[in-house]
Amino acid sequence: MKKHILVPGILALAAVSFSSIAAQEVASGQGRTADGVVSTSGQQTLADVTQTLQEKAQAAGASSFKIISAGGDNQYFGVAELYK
């Protein structure tokens, strides 16, 4: 098998497997009870808030999370519910 086909295939499989491990943001709790809460503050952008909440949710073993509060002016904060 040629290397130029093998390497992209391995990279694609790795990307799929890493994304399946990460906690996913959801729009609603889908009728489930929250298993915990994480928060962050002092972030530069709302995208940073989302990224940090996702990392904290994943570290806590959650399969998904829902942002229930976010805002700020010069520094941003956020709170998310965790679902296992």
N, C-alpha and C positions, 0 to 999 in steps of 0.2 A: 504494500500500500504506500502511496506517495506521501511524504511528510507534509506537503502543503494542504492535503485533505485531512490528515490525521490531527494536526495541531488545532485547527478551528473546531473540529468535532469535539475534541477534549475540552476546549475552552467553553463551548456551548453547554456541554453536560455539566461542567463545574458551575456555571452561572445558574443553571436550573436548580441544582442541588443546594446552592447557597441561598437562593431566594426562597426555597421551600422551608428552610430552617428559620428564617427571620419572622418576627411577629408582624402580622399584617394589620394595617389600620382599617377599621370598619366604620360604616356610617351609623349603625345602630347596634345595640347589644344583642339583637336577634332573639329576644326573649330569654336570654341567659342572665344569670346573676353575676355581678362583678366579683372577681376573686381578689381584688386588691386595687391599689391606686399608686401611681407614680407622679412625680412633679419635677419641674425644672424651672430655673430662673436665670436671669443674666445673659440670655442669648441675644445674638445680634439681629437675627431675622426669624420670621415665623417658620421658615423651612428648617432652621437650626433647632427650633423648639420641637418640631415634628421628628426630626432625626434623633435628637436626644431622648425623646419619649419612647421612640421605637427601640433604641438601644437598651434603655432601662427595662422596657417590657420584655425584651428578649432575655436579658440577664435574669429577670425574675421568673422565667420559664413560661411566659404567656404565649399563647398561639395567636392572639389578636388583642388589639387595644382600641379604645375610642376616646378621642380628645373631647373632654367635657368643658374645658375652659382654656382660653388662650388670649393674650393681649399684651399691651405695653406701648410705650412711646419710644424711648431711646434704647431700652433693654426690654426684651420680651420674656414672658413666662407662660407656662402651660401645665395642665393637669390632665391625666388620662386614667380611665378605668381599664383594668386588665381582665382578660378572659382566658381561661386555660383550655 
